[in-house]
Amino acid sequence: MPANKILEKLKISKFFANLKKSLLHTSRERLPMKTDSPAIYADLKEKLMNARFGAGEKLKPAELQGEYGCSANTVRDVLLRLTKVGLVNFEMQRGFRAQYTSPEKRNDVTRFRTLLEQEGATLSMKLGGISWEADLTAAHHRLSHLEREFERSGDLADNPDNMKLWTNAEWSFHDTLISRCGSPMLRDIYENVYAQFRQQMVAQERDFGRSYFSAIIAEHQAVLDAALSRNVEACRAAIHDHLKRNYVEAKPLETAV
């Protein structure tokens, strides 16, 4: 066989060997990826709640499919579900975008959350037993531990893993607070409203420093103490006081001329 043909054959063999190695490497990298819809939904929901996507940022299924190792249709279906939660905005010809944020939206969703949480907590105080008290105390213990650590270290704003920990612990406490309300509909609506609140708050809050957490720790303690003592008025007031920093003054309605 001529030398030039042997050289060409060797080059082809080397090319396919490198290609095989590359494919094996890619396969290994994709093993831990979240390829099923529930896992993709949970991951995208967490990232949206914690403002890992900027307000109004375009969410492209064709790009996200590479991150999750799935089809673009799977990502599109997940994003459509997240529009129903209120975390994603969809417009014809413009596609999917992370929900837009504004002080007015934050105010609106906070006030609705306050009403739902006050009602859910009131019902739980009436219907919940000692197991509810134990669950609530345990959820608060975890939340308080994390918040005191963030108060001490100040390591939150630029740490996505810590933000995720805090969001999960905070959700667990407030969800447990209303968990014995006896109304699945109230809890379902509250879960979506809480997710929208969290997205608006994290995107707009500028200071997660020590003074912020000092106040938050005291507020969560006040909610816990009032709930465990079954003091309805005190609990409703504590919930309002915990969330009122997110309110903005209502603008007067325009009157018709």
PyMOL commands that set and color helices and strands:
alter all, ss='L'
color gray80, all
select helices_A, chain A and resi 3-30+37-49+61-68+72-85+103-127+130-153+160-177+184-204+210-228+232-246
alter helices_A, ss='H'
color red, helices_A
select strands_A, chain A and resi 58-59+88-91+95-98
alter strands_A, ss='S'
color yellow, strands_A
deselect
rebuild
show_as cartoon
